[in-house]
Structures are given as structure tokens and as C-alpha cells.
Amino acid sequence: MITNQIQGRFEVIESFAVAARNEFYLIGQMKEGEIQENWFVHIKLNASLDLTLRIKAVEEVEMASDRHKYTLIIIEGEKEELDFMLGMRVGSEMVTITIEGED
Amino acid sequence: MRCGSFTYCLFILTALLGCRSKPAVNSAAIHHYIIELEHSSRVITGGVGFTGKDNPTADAYKSLLQIAPDSVWVRLSHSEKPVVRMYAFEALYNKNSPDLEEVISRLKTDTAAVCEISGDMKTTSSIGQIVSAIRRKKY
């Protein structure tokens, strides 16, 4: 298996953090492929550079107001990383999933 | 025949390159850059001293400047560390960001003192004074 290939595409609806847990969350839906714990999510920083983040956990989320099921990607980070990720205002965008990446 | 082989090789090469992910920066690097700014007691935006010697904080700032979108700098302009607020202003000013006005209007009343070093020039004043002076120069 070629592990730096794109394994999936995830459409982010919104992102948020819980500082007390040192966790950053991406909520959205898998559009194609698959996603697993310890794989990497690639968030576009600019045309030529991605930010890679290791996926700590993946959870299924249900909404009271919506019958669709959503996926929650959980990423662990220090305060500074959470600040950066929140500052990126990730939302309404597609991110890619790979098996390999850098922490 | 040769043309066919060439096309085949080109196809394979394109497929392989297409599979590779883009260059990436990791969260550890982001952490390092921001920590470097937070732990700095001075705002250093260029080389230090007469010889313009490189400085790790200035390097971290320059690296972050290349990767962080304006929205990250706006967030950093709310930092509890005066030095980080000043770096955030410098970044938005250098990028001529549309968010600059909002940050200026907030920071112009900021009374925290920062020491700025650029080349062999060293000045200490409040963030508000620096921001207002730069703003006057700009407009």
C-alpha cells in the first residue's frame, strides 16, 4: 500500500476547539475514501503548502435537527497549535486524508 | 514505437507525481514558531546588529509569515503576550492585510511596552505609540 497517497476526502463544515481538553475538532462528512485513527488530515495553508495533523480519534455525530450523520475528527494539540488552528477558521472546505504524514 | 514508449513513461511519471501529497508543514513546527515568538522579550523583525546577524525569533517570525493566513495573525493580535501582539501587527502591516484597520483600532490604545530591534536600531515604546506612528507614516 502506498501510504502517502490520498486515502479520502473530508468536507469540513465547521471547526472548533476545547482548550481544557487540548483538542481541536473538525466536523463534517466523508465525501470519498476512508479515514482512521492515527492517519493524517491535510489542511490547505496556501496554494503550495498543507498543514498536516495526526488524527487522534474519529467519532460519528448525530444532530438533533438533522437526520444526516456527521463525522468528528479529533486532533490533539498544545495551546499554541489550537490557537493557530482556530485562527485558520477551517470551515466549508475540503481536506484530504493520508496514512502517512508528520507530527 | 519510441513515441509510444515516451508517452507511456510520461503517463507513469504524471500518475506518480499526482499521487504524491503537497509539501506540508506539521503541527510541531507551528508550535515551535509560536513558542519562539512568545518567549521572546523583544520584537526582532530583521537581522540583529550592524552585521545583520540572523536571529531564531526573527527566523520563526519569517517562517510563520510565509504560512499563516491573516486570520491567524488577527487571532495572535489578541495574545496575552505584548510581543506576540506586536508581531501580529507587523505581519498584518507587511501583508497589507484588509484586517489591518481593525487591529490598528484595537492596538492603538494598547499601553504595553515592547522593545523593537531592527538592524542596529533599538526602540522601546508602547504598542499603541508604535502602531499610531506607523499608521501616520502609512496614510
gemmi code that builds the backbone of each chain (N, CA, C; Angstrom):
import gemmi

chains = {
    "A": [
        ("MET", (0.839, -1.201, 0.000), (0.000, 0.000, 0.000), (0.879, 1.259, 0.000)),
        ("ILE", (0.554, 2.212, -0.900), (1.313, 3.468, -0.927), (0.671, 4.405, 0.088)),
        ("THR", (1.409, 4.667, 1.164), (0.774, 5.324, 2.307), (0.753, 6.845, 2.250)),
        ("ASN", (1.483, 7.447, 1.262), (1.386, 8.907, 1.190), (0.333, 9.336, 0.172)),
        ("GLN", (-0.383, 8.350, -0.379), (-1.469, 8.670, -1.300), (-2.672, 9.163, -0.523)),
        ("ILE", (-3.495, 9.932, -1.232), (-4.723, 10.410, -0.600), (-5.672, 9.225, -0.409)),
        ("GLN", (-6.088, 9.019, 0.846), (-6.976, 7.897, 1.163), (-8.438, 8.320, 1.210)),
        ("GLY", (-8.645, 9.611, 1.405), (-10.018, 10.082, 1.490), (-10.124, 11.589, 1.393)),
        ("ARG", (-11.336, 12.043, 1.131), (-11.612, 13.485, 1.111), (-12.746, 13.764, 2.079)),
        ("PHE", (-12.510, 14.767, 2.927), (-13.444, 15.076, 4.011), (-13.895, 16.529, 3.868)),
        ("GLU", (-15.189, 16.716, 3.819), (-15.715, 18.084, 3.699), (-15.973, 18.645, 5.096)),
        ("VAL", (-15.198, 19.656, 5.454), (-15.337, 20.257, 6.791), (-16.495, 21.259, 6.762)),
        ("ILE", (-17.367, 21.135, 7.733), (-18.459, 22.110, 7.861), (-18.019, 23.214, 8.829)),
        ("GLU", (-17.442, 22.796, 9.935), (-17.030, 23.776, 10.951), (-15.898, 23.180, 11.781)),
        ("SER", (-15.127, 24.048, 12.411), (-14.056, 23.578, 13.298), (-14.157, 24.318, 14.627)),
        ("PHE", (-13.715, 23.663, 15.664), (-13.737, 24.291, 16.990), (-12.728, 23.585, 17.886)),
        ("ALA", (-12.503, 24.153, 19.057), (-11.539, 23.551, 19.989), (-12.125, 23.523, 21.391)),
        ("VAL", (-11.660, 22.576, 22.171), (-11.956, 22.582, 23.613), (-10.589, 22.696, 24.294)),
        ("ALA", (-10.272, 23.911, 24.734), (-8.938, 24.192, 25.271), (-8.615, 23.316, 26.482)),
        ("ALA", (-9.620, 23.078, 27.343), (-9.378, 22.297, 28.557), (-8.977, 20.855, 28.239)),
        ("ARG", (-9.375, 20.379, 27.068), (-9.015, 19.007, 26.664), (-7.804, 18.986, 25.734)),
        ("ASN", (-7.316, 20.164, 25.355), (-6.244, 20.263, 24.351), (-6.624, 19.553, 23.060)),
        ("GLU", (-7.857, 19.796, 22.633), (-8.328, 19.121, 21.423), (-8.954, 20.110, 20.441)),
        ("PHE", (-8.715, 19.813, 19.179), (-9.279, 20.594, 18.078), (-10.170, 19.642, 17.286)),
        ("TYR", (-11.291, 20.137, 16.834), (-12.273, 19.264, 16.187), (-12.648, 19.792, 14.799)),
        ("LEU", (-12.781, 18.863, 13.880), (-13.304, 19.190, 12.551), (-14.585, 18.382, 12.399)),
        ("ILE", (-15.699, 19.051, 12.167), (-16.944, 18.318, 11.963), (-17.332, 18.428, 10.490)),
        ("GLY", (-17.749, 17.323, 9.936), (-18.109, 17.331, 8.520), (-18.512, 15.951, 8.051)),
        ("GLN", (-18.302, 15.699, 6.770), (-18.703, 14.404, 6.200), (-17.624, 13.884, 5.261)),
        ("MET", (-17.409, 12.577, 5.297), (-16.501, 11.940, 4.346), (-17.171, 11.966, 2.985)),
        ("LYS", (-16.472, 12.470, 1.993), (-17.039, 12.532, 0.647), (-16.571, 11.356, -0.199)),
        ("GLU", (-15.362, 10.878, 0.104), (-14.884, 9.670, -0.577), (-13.748, 9.055, 0.227)),
        ("GLY", (-13.541, 7.759, -0.001), (-12.440, 7.067, 0.660), (-12.731, 6.781, 2.124)),
        ("GLU", (-11.656, 6.637, 2.888), (-11.839, 6.284, 4.297), (-10.923, 7.107, 5.202)),
        ("ILE", (-11.179, 6.964, 6.492), (-10.425, 7.723, 7.498), (-10.238, 6.826, 8.717)),
        ("GLN", (-9.086, 6.918, 9.334), (-8.833, 6.102, 10.527), (-8.005, 6.882, 11.541)),
        ("GLU", (-8.093, 6.464, 12.753), (-7.250, 6.980, 13.839), (-5.783, 6.878, 13.443)),
        ("ASN", (-4.998, 7.855, 13.829), (-3.551, 7.883, 13.567), (-3.169, 8.189, 12.123)),
        ("TRP", (-4.159, 8.337, 11.248), (-3.862, 8.824, 9.910), (-3.715, 10.348, 10.002)),
        ("PHE", (-3.513, 10.984, 8.863), (-3.258, 12.432, 8.886), (-4.278, 13.204, 8.058)),
        ("VAL", (-4.631, 14.358, 8.571), (-5.501, 15.246, 7.816), (-4.620, 16.383, 7.287)),
        ("HIS", (-4.834, 16.737, 6.013), (-4.059, 17.807, 5.373), (-4.968, 19.008, 5.161)),
        ("ILE", (-4.634, 20.116, 5.828), (-5.414, 21.339, 5.675), (-4.594, 22.317, 4.835)),
        ("LYS", (-5.234, 22.860, 3.823), (-4.521, 23.741, 2.891), (-4.159, 25.075, 3.564)),
        ("LEU", (-2.872, 25.384, 3.573), (-2.425, 26.679, 4.111), (-2.388, 27.720, 3.010)),
        ("ASN", (-1.834, 27.318, 1.874), (-1.839, 28.168, 0.686), (-1.720, 27.256, -0.533)),
        ("ALA", (-1.539, 27.847, -1.703), (-1.560, 27.060, -2.942), (-0.505, 25.952, -2.960)),
        ("SER", (0.587, 26.145, -2.245), (1.657, 25.158, -2.355), (1.999, 24.445, -1.045)),
        ("LEU", (1.251, 24.704, -0.001), (1.618, 24.142, 1.302), (0.400, 23.685, 2.107)),
        ("ASP", (0.534, 22.494, 2.690), (-0.510, 21.949, 3.567), (-0.018, 21.911, 5.010)),
        ("LEU", (-0.953, 21.946, 5.941), (-0.638, 21.673, 7.351), (-1.101, 20.244, 7.619)),
        ("THR", (-0.195, 19.399, 8.142), (-0.589, 18.010, 8.427), (-0.800, 17.836, 9.927)),
        ("LEU", (-1.889, 17.176, 10.250), (-2.235, 16.955, 11.656), (-2.619, 15.494, 11.852)),
        ("ARG", (-2.088, 14.897, 12.917), (-2.410, 13.491, 13.183), (-3.812, 13.386, 13.799)),
        ("ILE", (-4.569, 12.445, 13.291), (-5.936, 12.239, 13.781), (-5.880, 11.396, 15.059)),
        ("LYS", (-6.388, 11.975, 16.146), (-6.372, 11.245, 17.418), (-7.530, 10.244, 17.465)),
        ("ALA", (-8.677, 10.681, 16.989), (-9.857, 9.807, 17.007), (-10.868, 10.286, 15.981)),
        ("VAL", (-11.728, 9.387, 15.599), (-12.806, 9.718, 14.661), (-14.105, 9.241, 15.300)),
        ("GLU", (-15.077, 10.130, 15.387), (-16.359, 9.770, 16.021), (-17.516, 10.086, 15.085)),
        ("GLU", (-18.573, 9.344, 15.236), (-19.781, 9.638, 14.472), (-20.672, 10.544, 15.325)),
        ("VAL", (-21.232, 11.555, 14.681), (-22.021, 12.540, 15.422), (-23.420, 12.618, 14.816)),
        ("GLU", (-24.420, 12.693, 15.675), (-25.789, 12.886, 15.200), (-26.302, 14.218, 15.749)),
        ("MET", (-27.072, 14.899, 14.909), (-27.627, 16.203, 15.284), (-29.107, 16.054, 15.632)),
        ("ALA", (-29.566, 16.895, 16.542), (-30.985, 16.863, 16.900), (-31.839, 17.381, 15.745)),
        ("SER", (-31.259, 18.324, 14.989), (-32.050, 18.990, 13.952), (-31.880, 18.397, 12.557)),
        ("ASP", (-31.080, 17.344, 12.438), (-30.711, 16.854, 11.116), (-30.602, 15.333, 11.147)),
        ("ARG", (-31.184, 14.665, 10.142), (-31.137, 13.203, 10.126), (-29.786, 12.668, 9.620)),
        ("HIS", (-29.021, 13.533, 8.954), (-27.727, 13.080, 8.429), (-26.765, 12.761, 9.566)),
        ("LYS", (-25.861, 11.822, 9.280), (-24.810, 11.538, 10.261), (-23.559, 12.308, 9.863)),
        ("TYR", (-22.874, 12.823, 10.839), (-21.652, 13.588, 10.587), (-20.460, 12.902, 11.247)),
        ("THR", (-19.293, 13.278, 10.780), (-18.062, 12.706, 11.342), (-17.303, 13.799, 12.082)),
        ("LEU", (-16.789, 13.447, 13.244), (-16.000, 14.379, 14.035), (-14.557, 13.875, 14.056)),
        ("ILE", (-13.663, 14.693, 13.526), (-12.235, 14.349, 13.572), (-11.649, 15.061, 14.784)),
        ("ILE", (-10.988, 14.299, 15.640), (-10.404, 14.879, 16.856), (-8.880, 14.923, 16.711)),
        ("ILE", (-8.344, 16.113, 16.953), (-6.892, 16.318, 16.835), (-6.379, 16.873, 18.165)),
        ("GLU", (-5.292, 16.303, 18.626), (-4.726, 16.753, 19.899), (-3.675, 17.827, 19.636)),
        ("GLY", (-3.613, 18.830, 20.477), (-2.597, 19.868, 20.269), (-2.377, 20.717, 21.498)),
        ("GLU", (-1.207, 21.339, 21.538), (-0.907, 22.286, 22.612), (-1.689, 23.573, 22.362)),
        ("LYS", (-1.707, 24.450, 23.353), (-2.454, 25.707, 23.260), (-2.077, 26.496, 21.988)),
        ("GLU", (-0.779, 26.546, 21.688), (-0.308, 27.334, 20.549), (-0.828, 26.760, 19.229)),
        ("GLU", (-0.844, 25.410, 19.162), (-1.353, 24.771, 17.943), (-2.862, 24.991, 17.808)),
        ("LEU", (-3.572, 24.903, 18.947), (-5.019, 25.125, 18.924), (-5.313, 26.548, 18.453)),
        ("ASP", (-4.520, 27.506, 18.948), (-4.697, 28.905, 18.546), (-4.514, 29.056, 17.040)),
        ("PHE", (-3.466, 28.419, 16.533), (-3.175, 28.501, 15.100), (-4.325, 27.892, 14.299)),
        ("MET", (-4.757, 26.707, 14.738), (-5.821, 26.004, 14.000), (-7.137, 26.783, 14.047)),
        ("LEU", (-7.433, 27.356, 15.213), (-8.653, 28.170, 15.310), (-8.533, 29.404, 14.417)),
        ("GLY", (-7.327, 29.969, 14.403), (-7.074, 31.144, 13.570), (-7.248, 30.858, 12.095)),
        ("MET", (-7.064, 29.613, 11.701), (-7.219, 29.249, 10.291), (-8.678, 29.239, 9.852)),
        ("ARG", (-9.573, 29.267, 10.831), (-11.021, 29.284, 10.551), (-11.405, 28.233, 9.516)),
        ("VAL", (-11.020, 26.994, 9.804), (-11.332, 25.915, 8.857), (-12.842, 25.684, 8.860)),
        ("GLY", (-13.429, 25.770, 7.704), (-14.869, 25.559, 7.577), (-15.257, 25.653, 6.128)),
        ("SER", (-16.286, 24.912, 5.748), (-16.766, 24.894, 4.357), (-15.618, 24.671, 3.377)),
        ("GLU", (-14.825, 23.668, 3.642), (-13.727, 23.358, 2.732), (-13.396, 21.870, 2.759)),
        ("MET", (-12.725, 21.437, 1.703), (-12.372, 20.028, 1.592), (-10.947, 19.830, 2.108)),
        ("VAL", (-10.750, 18.804, 2.928), (-9.401, 18.447, 3.373), (-9.146, 17.008, 2.932)),
        ("THR", (-7.884, 16.657, 2.838), (-7.556, 15.309, 2.386), (-6.990, 14.470, 3.533)),
        ("ILE", (-7.105, 13.177, 3.379), (-6.668, 12.235, 4.419), (-5.580, 11.338, 3.831)),
        ("THR", (-4.480, 11.194, 4.567), (-3.427, 10.262, 4.140), (-3.034, 9.375, 5.326)),
        ("ILE", (-2.387, 8.290, 5.006), (-1.940, 7.401, 6.096), (-0.670, 7.966, 6.731)),
        ("GLU", (0.231, 8.437, 5.874), (1.496, 8.964, 6.394), (1.480, 10.482, 6.470)),
        ("GLY", (2.296, 10.998, 7.340), (2.419, 12.447, 7.475), (3.428, 12.716, 8.574)),
        ("GLU", (3.532, 13.979, 8.958), (4.468, 14.317, 10.038), (3.728, 14.942, 11.193)),
        ("ASP", (4.109, 14.549, 12.393), (3.503, 15.142, 13.595), (4.061, 16.527, 13.825)),
    ],
    "B": [
        ("MET", (7.010, 3.605, -32.357), (7.278, 2.768, -31.171), (7.908, 3.599, -30.041)),
        ("ARG", (8.965, 4.386, -30.459), (9.658, 5.212, -29.455), (8.707, 6.253, -28.889)),
        ("CYS", (7.854, 6.777, -29.760), (6.897, 7.800, -29.336), (5.912, 7.201, -28.324)),
        ("GLY", (5.542, 5.921, -28.592), (4.614, 5.217, -27.698), (5.220, 5.013, -26.326)),
        ("SER", (6.516, 4.604, -26.298), (7.212, 4.387, -25.018), (7.328, 5.683, -24.232)),
        ("PHE", (7.625, 6.764, -24.980), (7.765, 8.075, -24.335), (6.439, 8.496, -23.686)),
        ("THR", (5.347, 8.300, -24.429), (4.017, 8.667, -23.913), (3.695, 7.840, -22.675)),
        ("TYR", (4.068, 6.535, -22.722), (3.809, 5.637, -21.597), (4.586, 6.105, -20.359)),
        ("CYS", (5.883, 6.443, -20.585), (6.719, 6.914, -19.465), (6.152, 8.205, -18.877)),
        ("LEU", (5.719, 9.097, -19.764), (5.152, 10.377, -19.332), (3.890, 10.143, -18.499)),
        ("PHE", (3.089, 9.176, -18.940), (1.853, 8.840, -18.230), (2.158, 8.323, -16.819)),
        ("ILE", (3.156, 7.415, -16.747), (3.539, 6.834, -15.446), (4.066, 7.931, -14.512)),
        ("LEU", (4.929, 8.805, -15.078), (5.517, 9.890, -14.288), (4.422, 10.824, -13.756)),
        ("THR", (3.474, 11.171, -14.641), (2.383, 12.060, -14.231), (1.553, 11.407, -13.132)),
        ("ALA", (1.290, 10.105, -13.296), (0.487, 9.377, -12.303), (1.196, 9.354, -10.956)),
        ("LEU", (2.522, 9.094, -10.988), (3.287, 9.035, -9.732), (3.330, 10.389, -9.048)),
        ("LEU", (3.572, 11.447, -9.830), (3.627, 12.787, -9.245), (2.265, 13.197, -8.719)),
        ("GLY", (1.223, 12.809, -9.415), (-0.135, 13.136, -8.996), (-0.495, 12.494, -7.678)),
        ("CYS", (0.098, 11.331, -7.402), (-0.203, 10.600, -6.164), (0.465, 11.228, -4.954)),
        ("ARG", (1.555, 11.938, -5.199), (2.301, 12.490, -4.067), (1.527, 13.652, -3.471)),
        ("SER", (1.573, 13.723, -2.134), (0.895, 14.833, -1.492), (1.776, 16.083, -1.586)),
        ("LYS", (1.150, 17.249, -1.361), (1.856, 18.527, -1.468), (2.863, 18.676, -0.335)),
        ("PRO", (3.856, 19.583, -0.481), (4.739, 19.856, 0.648), (3.900, 20.288, 1.845)),
        ("ALA", (4.323, 19.880, 3.021), (3.488, 20.143, 4.191), (4.320, 20.627, 5.364)),
        ("VAL", (3.669, 21.380, 6.229), (4.277, 21.801, 7.485), (3.498, 21.076, 8.582)),
        ("ASN", (4.181, 20.654, 9.627), (3.475, 19.893, 10.658), (3.187, 20.759, 11.887)),
        ("SER", (2.388, 20.203, 12.782), (1.954, 20.972, 13.941), (3.115, 21.274, 14.896)),
        ("ALA", (4.137, 20.401, 14.900), (5.293, 20.643, 15.777), (6.025, 21.920, 15.344)),
        ("ALA", (6.101, 22.137, 14.037), (6.769, 23.344, 13.525), (5.980, 24.589, 13.931)),
        ("ILE", (4.662, 24.519, 13.794), (3.797, 25.640, 14.175), (4.014, 25.961, 15.661)),
        ("HIS", (4.006, 24.898, 16.468), (4.200, 25.029, 17.910), (5.529, 25.724, 18.189)),
        ("HIS", (6.584, 25.272, 17.502), (7.927, 25.833, 17.689), (7.948, 27.324, 17.326)),
        ("TYR", (7.361, 27.688, 16.194), (7.396, 29.093, 15.751), (6.687, 29.997, 16.763)),
        ("ILE", (5.499, 29.563, 17.200), (4.720, 30.425, 18.105), (5.391, 30.524, 19.473)),
        ("ILE", (5.908, 29.401, 19.953), (6.627, 29.414, 21.243), (7.830, 30.358, 21.163)),
        ("GLU", (8.516, 30.320, 20.031), (9.686, 31.184, 19.837), (9.288, 32.661, 19.960)),
        ("LEU", (8.146, 33.015, 19.361), (7.666, 34.404, 19.459), (7.250, 34.720, 20.897)),
        ("GLU", (6.541, 33.785, 21.520), (6.030, 34.021, 22.881), (7.144, 34.190, 23.903)),
        ("HIS", (8.235, 33.478, 23.695), (9.331, 33.525, 24.668), (10.312, 34.667, 24.411)),
        ("SER", (10.082, 35.381, 23.323), (10.978, 36.483, 23.020), (10.594, 37.705, 23.855)),
        ("SER", (11.603, 38.407, 24.340), (11.305, 39.607, 25.121), (11.326, 40.844, 24.229)),
        ("ARG", (11.741, 40.652, 22.971), (11.831, 41.781, 22.045), (11.234, 41.423, 20.690)),
        ("VAL", (10.801, 42.426, 19.969), (10.287, 42.213, 18.612), (11.450, 42.412, 17.645)),
        ("ILE", (11.866, 41.311, 17.046), (13.012, 41.372, 16.129), (12.510, 40.984, 14.743)),
        ("THR", (12.503, 41.931, 13.837), (11.944, 41.626, 12.520), (13.014, 41.459, 11.439)),
        ("GLY", (14.237, 41.748, 11.765), (15.301, 41.573, 10.762), (16.560, 41.083, 11.427)),
        ("GLY", (17.679, 41.195, 10.731), (18.959, 40.817, 11.320), (19.273, 41.732, 12.501)),
        ("VAL", (20.088, 41.218, 13.409), (20.397, 41.996, 14.617), (21.801, 42.571, 14.503)),
        ("GLY", (21.909, 43.829, 14.914), (23.220, 44.475, 14.964), (23.668, 44.984, 13.605)),
        ("PHE", (24.864, 45.561, 13.617), (25.419, 46.193, 12.422), (25.607, 45.189, 11.286)),
        ("THR", (25.946, 43.942, 11.668), (26.196, 42.910, 10.654), (24.917, 42.226, 10.196)),
        ("GLY", (23.784, 42.520, 10.839), (22.502, 41.914, 10.452), (22.466, 40.418, 10.698)),
        ("LYS", (23.083, 39.998, 11.823), (23.143, 38.568, 12.152), (21.735, 37.972, 12.299)),
        ("ASP", (21.560, 36.748, 11.808), (20.254, 36.095, 11.910), (19.887, 35.849, 13.367)),
        ("ASN", (18.603, 35.788, 13.616), (18.114, 35.579, 14.969), (17.006, 34.534, 14.927)),
        ("PRO", (16.976, 33.571, 15.870), (15.966, 32.500, 15.825), (14.533, 33.030, 15.877)),
        ("THR", (14.327, 34.102, 16.648), (12.970, 34.664, 16.744), (12.559, 35.281, 15.413)),
        ("ALA", (13.484, 36.020, 14.809), (13.189, 36.627, 13.507), (12.934, 35.536, 12.467)),
        ("ASP", (13.706, 34.447, 12.565), (13.511, 33.321, 11.631), (12.132, 32.697, 11.819)),
        ("ALA", (11.741, 32.527, 13.096), (10.424, 31.946, 13.387), (9.324, 32.851, 12.842)),
        ("TYR", (9.493, 34.162, 13.037), (8.513, 35.133, 12.534), (8.399, 35.038, 11.010)),
        ("LYS", (9.557, 34.991, 10.353), (9.555, 34.929, 8.880), (8.908, 33.637, 8.384)),
        ("SER", (9.192, 32.519, 9.082), (8.591, 31.232, 8.681), (7.079, 31.279, 8.843)),
        ("LEU", (6.658, 31.825, 9.979), (5.220, 31.915, 10.253), (4.540, 32.870, 9.261)),
        ("LEU", (5.264, 33.914, 8.903), (4.734, 34.902, 7.951), (4.414, 34.245, 6.609)),
        ("GLN", (5.232, 33.251, 6.253), (5.025, 32.584, 4.959), (3.847, 31.621, 4.969)),
        ("ILE", (3.524, 31.082, 6.146), (2.497, 30.030, 6.161), (1.175, 30.445, 6.797)),
        ("ALA", (1.213, 31.408, 7.709), (-0.013, 31.721, 8.449), (-0.904, 32.686, 7.681)),
        ("PRO", (-2.165, 32.325, 7.485), (-3.083, 33.267, 6.856), (-3.352, 34.449, 7.785)),
        ("ASP", (-3.924, 35.516, 7.230), (-4.202, 36.727, 8.016), (-5.019, 36.416, 9.267)),
        ("SER", (-5.977, 35.493, 9.127), (-6.871, 35.182, 10.255), (-6.094, 34.669, 11.472)),
        ("VAL", (-4.979, 33.977, 11.224), (-4.144, 33.507, 12.345), (-3.489, 34.702, 13.034)),
        ("TRP", (-2.996, 35.657, 12.228), (-2.348, 36.843, 12.808), (-3.348, 37.685, 13.591)),
        ("VAL", (-4.593, 37.752, 13.081), (-5.620, 38.511, 13.809), (-5.829, 37.857, 15.169)),
        ("ARG", (-5.878, 36.528, 15.184), (-6.040, 35.816, 16.454), (-4.848, 36.075, 17.378)),
        ("LEU", (-3.644, 36.045, 16.787), (-2.446, 36.292, 17.602), (-2.399, 37.740, 18.110)),
        ("SER", (-3.077, 38.643, 17.427), (-3.093, 40.041, 17.886), (-3.890, 40.190, 19.187)),
        ("HIS", (-4.595, 39.123, 19.589), (-5.313, 39.110, 20.871), (-4.479, 38.416, 21.966)),
        ("SER", (-3.267, 37.988, 21.620), (-2.434, 37.250, 22.579), (-2.227, 38.032, 23.871)),
        ("GLU", (-2.057, 37.296, 24.956), (-1.775, 37.982, 26.229), (-0.331, 38.500, 26.275)),
        ("LYS", (0.513, 38.033, 25.361), (1.914, 38.471, 25.315), (2.053, 39.692, 24.396)),
        ("PRO", (2.496, 40.835, 24.959), (2.636, 42.049, 24.137), (3.504, 41.838, 22.896)),
        ("VAL", (4.583, 41.075, 23.054), (5.494, 40.848, 21.918), (4.759, 40.146, 20.773)),
        ("VAL", (3.914, 39.178, 21.115), (3.164, 38.447, 20.080), (2.148, 39.383, 19.407)),
        ("ARG", (1.510, 40.258, 20.202), (0.556, 41.221, 19.623), (1.279, 42.127, 18.618)),
        ("MET", (2.509, 42.507, 18.997), (3.276, 43.406, 18.118), (3.707, 42.678, 16.841)),
        ("TYR", (4.133, 41.417, 16.978), (4.492, 40.631, 15.789), (3.268, 40.485, 14.873)),
        ("ALA", (2.111, 40.264, 15.482), (0.881, 40.101, 14.695), (0.589, 41.375, 13.904)),
        ("PHE", (0.776, 42.524, 14.574), (0.566, 43.795, 13.875), (1.566, 43.933, 12.725)),
        ("GLU", (2.842, 43.649, 13.010), (3.888, 43.750, 11.978), (3.538, 42.892, 10.766)),
        ("ALA", (3.067, 41.671, 11.046), (2.742, 40.732, 9.956), (1.599, 41.279, 9.101)),
        ("LEU", (0.547, 41.736, 9.760), (-0.614, 42.241, 9.016), (-0.247, 43.509, 8.243)),
        ("TYR", (0.641, 44.320, 8.839), (1.099, 45.539, 8.170), (1.927, 45.177, 6.932)),
        ("ASN", (2.851, 44.224, 7.103), (3.689, 43.805, 5.972), (2.894, 43.171, 4.855)),
        ("LYS", (1.816, 42.486, 5.240), (0.985, 41.826, 4.215), (-0.064, 42.771, 3.650)),
        ("ASN", (-0.090, 43.999, 4.161), (-1.112, 44.966, 3.763), (-2.506, 44.338, 3.856)),
        ("SER", (-2.737, 43.718, 4.973), (-3.957, 42.935, 5.165), (-5.208, 43.805, 5.272)),
        ("PRO", (-6.319, 43.313, 4.732), (-7.582, 44.038, 4.911), (-8.024, 44.063, 6.375)),
        ("ASP", (-7.441, 43.190, 7.190), (-7.782, 43.140, 8.618), (-6.980, 44.164, 9.440)),
        ("LEU", (-6.040, 44.831, 8.778), (-5.123, 45.729, 9.500), (-5.855, 46.838, 10.258)),
        ("GLU", (-6.837, 47.450, 9.614), (-7.549, 48.574, 10.240), (-8.192, 48.186, 11.573)),
        ("GLU", (-8.825, 47.012, 11.559), (-9.499, 46.532, 12.785), (-8.470, 46.329, 13.897)),
        ("VAL", (-7.314, 45.776, 13.537), (-6.267, 45.503, 14.528), (-5.651, 46.815, 15.021)),
        ("ILE", (-5.445, 47.762, 14.104), (-4.902, 49.076, 14.498), (-5.837, 49.754, 15.484)),
        ("SER", (-7.136, 49.736, 15.174), (-8.075, 50.455, 16.051), (-8.110, 49.835, 17.451)),
        ("ARG", (-7.789, 48.563, 17.533), (-7.740, 47.905, 18.846), (-6.407, 48.163, 19.547)),
        ("LEU", (-5.319, 48.076, 18.770), (-3.991, 48.167, 19.398), (-3.520, 49.606, 19.647)),
        ("LYS", (-4.175, 50.584, 19.038), (-3.676, 51.961, 19.209), (-3.831, 52.464, 20.646)),
        ("THR", (-4.644, 51.776, 21.426), (-4.781, 52.169, 22.839), (-4.057, 51.176, 23.766)),
        ("ASP", (-3.272, 50.281, 23.153), (-2.548, 49.256, 23.919), (-1.346, 49.904, 24.617)),
        ("THR", (-1.335, 49.874, 25.947), (-0.279, 50.579, 26.689), (0.932, 49.703, 27.036)),
        ("ALA", (0.878, 48.420, 26.679), (2.004, 47.529, 26.998), (3.251, 47.963, 26.238)),
        ("ALA", (4.387, 47.955, 26.936), (5.642, 48.382, 26.308), (6.347, 47.206, 25.639)),
        ("VAL", (6.898, 47.466, 24.455), (7.693, 46.442, 23.774), (8.995, 47.053, 23.278)),
        ("CYS", (9.990, 46.211, 23.203), (11.285, 46.643, 22.685), (11.405, 46.094, 21.262)),
        ("GLU", (11.612, 46.982, 20.301), (11.733, 46.561, 18.895), (13.177, 46.697, 18.440)),
        ("ILE", (13.658, 45.653, 17.758), (15.027, 45.714, 17.225), (14.985, 45.457, 15.720)),
        ("SER", (15.563, 46.348, 14.990), (15.695, 46.134, 13.547), (17.074, 46.649, 13.151)),
        ("GLY", (17.935, 45.724, 12.731), (19.313, 46.098, 12.435), (20.006, 46.563, 13.701)),
        ("ASP", (20.596, 47.766, 13.681), (21.259, 48.261, 14.894), (20.383, 49.282, 15.630)),
        ("MET", (19.102, 49.354, 15.246), (18.163, 50.274, 15.897), (17.379, 49.536, 16.965)),
        ("LYS", (17.313, 50.127, 18.156), (16.555, 49.514, 19.248), (15.675, 50.587, 19.872)),
        ("THR", (14.361, 50.352, 19.879), (13.453, 51.344, 20.463), (12.483, 50.652, 21.412)),
        ("THR", (12.177, 51.341, 22.501), (11.177, 50.816, 23.429), (10.047, 51.826, 23.560)),
        ("SER", (8.863, 51.396, 23.257), (7.683, 52.254, 23.456), (6.443, 51.381, 23.576)),
        ("SER", (5.314, 52.029, 23.806), (4.095, 51.233, 23.965), (3.622, 50.779, 22.577)),
        ("ILE", (2.878, 49.674, 22.572), (2.351, 49.157, 21.301), (1.504, 50.253, 20.636)),
        ("GLY", (0.692, 50.923, 21.448), (-0.173, 51.976, 20.920), (0.608, 53.065, 20.205)),
        ("GLN", (1.731, 53.480, 20.816), (2.553, 54.539, 20.208), (3.151, 54.069, 18.878)),
        ("ILE", (3.666, 52.832, 18.864), (4.297, 52.307, 17.638), (3.251, 52.190, 16.523)),
        ("VAL", (2.102, 51.611, 16.884), (1.035, 51.403, 15.896), (0.579, 52.752, 15.330)),
        ("SER", (0.377, 53.725, 16.224), (-0.086, 55.044, 15.767), (0.956, 55.710, 14.869)),
        ("ALA", (2.241, 55.585, 15.233), (3.309, 56.196, 14.422), (3.363, 55.556, 13.034)),
        ("ILE", (3.265, 54.234, 12.984), (3.318, 53.531, 11.691), (2.087, 53.903, 10.849)),
        ("ARG", (0.975, 54.032, 11.523), (-0.264, 54.365, 10.815), (-0.155, 55.772, 10.187)),
        ("ARG", (0.416, 56.713, 10.979), (0.578, 58.088, 10.462), (1.486, 58.083, 9.236)),
        ("LYS", (2.541, 57.231, 9.311), (3.505, 57.145, 8.208), (2.833, 56.575, 6.954)),
        ("LYS", (1.925, 55.634, 7.187), (1.292, 54.932, 6.067), (0.272, 55.808, 5.339)),
        ("TYR", (-0.509, 56.562, 6.122), (-1.612, 57.305, 5.482), (-1.278, 58.793, 5.318)),
    ],
}
model = gemmi.Model(1)
for chain_id, residues in chains.items():
    chain = gemmi.Chain(chain_id)
    for i, (resn, *xyz) in enumerate(residues, 1):
        res = gemmi.Residue()
        res.name, res.seqid = resn, gemmi.SeqId(i, " ")
        for name, pos in zip(("N", "CA", "C"), xyz):
            atom = gemmi.Atom()
            atom.name, atom.element = name, gemmi.Element(name[0])
            atom.pos, atom.b_iso = gemmi.Position(*pos), 0.0
            res.add_atom(atom)
        chain.add_residue(res)
    model.add_chain(chain)
structure = gemmi.Structure()
structure.add_model(model)
structure.setup_entities()
